[in-house]
Amino acid sequence: MTHRAARIGLLTPAALAGGAALAIAAHRAGLAGEAGSGFWLAAFLVWLAATLAARDLAALAPRTATGRRILRLAVPLLFGFLVLVLWEAVVVGAGVPAVLMPPPSSIAARFAAALPVLGADFVQTCLKSALPGYAVGCLSGLGVAILADRFPLLGRGLLPVANVASALPIVGIAPIMVMWFGFDWPSKAAVVAVMTFFPMLVQAGAGLAATGRIERDLMRTYAAGYGRTLASLRLPIALPFLFTALKVNATLALIGAIVAEFFGTPIVGMGFRISIEAARLSLDMVWAEIALAALAGSAFYGIIALAERAATGWHPSVRAG
Amino acid sequence: MTPEAASFSFPRGRALPVMGVVLALLAAWYLAALLGNWNGAADALARAGAAPDTAKIAAATMAQERPVVPAPHQVFSELSRSTVGVPLGSKRSLVYHAWVTLSATLLGFALGSALGIALAVAIVHLRSVEASLMPWIVASQTVPILAVAPIVIVALGAAGLTGLLPKAVIAAYLCFFPVTVGMVKGLNAPDRIQRDLMRTYSASRGQVLARLRWPAALPDLFASLKIAVAASLVGTIVAELPTGAQAGLGARLLAGSYYGQTVRIWAALIAAAALSALLVQGIGLAEAAAARAMGARAPGAAR
């Protein structure tokens, strides 16, 4: 244990400092584009140190909950840092042209410089297109699932059709929606709504069917009607299923909004920016948009996951984690 | 999109309600075509100088050249015209475009599921891989992957790779995640007591993998492959969009969108949907064959 602690104490700072030095050194005049074997040896050593440190860190089992939480963050962060450093070192050191693969530093610089544009794109794509579509799709999916549950004949016909539909390339309806709702955000929101509808319908259907017979019979002995049983028993039981759909839909919504913009859009929006900047080969801007999309997507997903933790604290999968 | 969602079974007693729902959808489609095209058809008749009487307008809504909502029979006649009406290799043949998309989808699906299975095996066996890689694999899925499509195509194109492979890479990126997650779950499915039994036989890790974990993971594998194959088709179609691809269902959608050929867009969409259903059905057949080979009585009974 002490042995391992000493190794971690030595290797982690070595990997961090070595990585930072490597990334900075790659930009030096003699090195950029024509790095010698010494540089690549250093890169290899940094990679080795980070890998060994990550292995030792992963094998640790802290006693306190806080320690475990820090560790769960530290290992992937170390890995992410390593990826960025090696990306920077390889791209700059080997002189890869920026139209192929810009280094992270120039992407970060571009991100900082283009903040107003990125902000406008974020408002257009995430706030105006993805969010309303997500809300409409999820709510109507839940509503139809409840209807299908209330009227079993409808459910027996509808759910298999929904199963098939949720495997279809729905994002392809984007051109039709653009034709119906115009170029601006309503057509994108419509695509997102249709895309998010089916996963929610299928999951909510499964969730509403998840209640045990005994619990339902108990509710009947209490003389609870359909609505009461739904509100007090079946929706709470269905919550984990609903959150699965909400999380799946969180990523689908952004994808739908971005892809729908490839079919025509006003001159703002992340999908629009990506397609024109890729055509102009200014890849650092495209990567800045991707970083923004990744941040927005992760934040959206994280918010839903936090809500899930708060709402379904009783569920074994949350309690165990 | 979870394994539960991918069960495409039609138990007996569902055929009638499903038929009812499908018929109702068709009726709704005709109604939508009638309502959606009403104004356009009335305007067109008025411009042609004909007296706009209701029956004529109603008939015209079903046969417009560029309708807002094409009627079902228009879409199906376009489908048959562009599949059996033209030679298979022709640029106007939907079969040709579907084949272009299908080949990239299958290549991407093969790459993506191989990567997904390899990752799952590594994650199950190496704790450090799980700790350092798994959070990034999950994070990679919160990125709208399709945003990367133009970059991958531009970057690989500059490196001299064009055509099938860039699209397949995007399809693979979309489909490795469900396979990884499903396989990790499946490979961890055997109980502790079963693994202990293998240890008393002094089985090596490779043998535990081959004899115990792998067979136990098969139901999860097929459930996630069904999701993955649908995802890789979506990935391929989207990969054909932003780069002005010349062939494929996505290119067909984009071209239809540029020129306002609604009927053609709907036909391409239906072709894509049919392709997706066929691919998922194919995985279902493979699942049944695997289950039979392992001695299960009925497909799905292995669960």
Interface residues (C-beta under 8 A of the other chain):
Chain A: T51 A54 R55 L57 A58 A59 R72 V75 P76 L78 F79 G80 P97 V99 L100 M101 L153 L154 R156 G157 L158 P160 V161 N163 V164 S166 A167 L168 P169 V171 G172 I173 A174 P175 I176 V178 M179 W180 P199 V202 Q203 A206 T244 V248 A250 T251 L254 I255 I258 V259 F262 F263 G264 M270 G271 I274 S275 A278 L281 L283 V286 W287 E289 I290 A293 A294 G297 S298 F300 Y301
Chain B: M1 T2 E4 A5 A6 S7 F8 S9 F10 G13 R14 L16 P17 V18 M19 G20 V21 V22 L25 G36 V68 R127 S128 E130 A131 S132 L133 P135 W136 A139 Q141 T142 V143 P144 I145 L146 A147 V148 P150 I151 V154 A155 A158 A159 K226 I227 A230 L233 V234 I237 V238 L241 P242 T243 L249 G250 L253 L254 G256 S257 G260 T262 I265 W266 A268 L269 A272 A273 S276 A277 V280
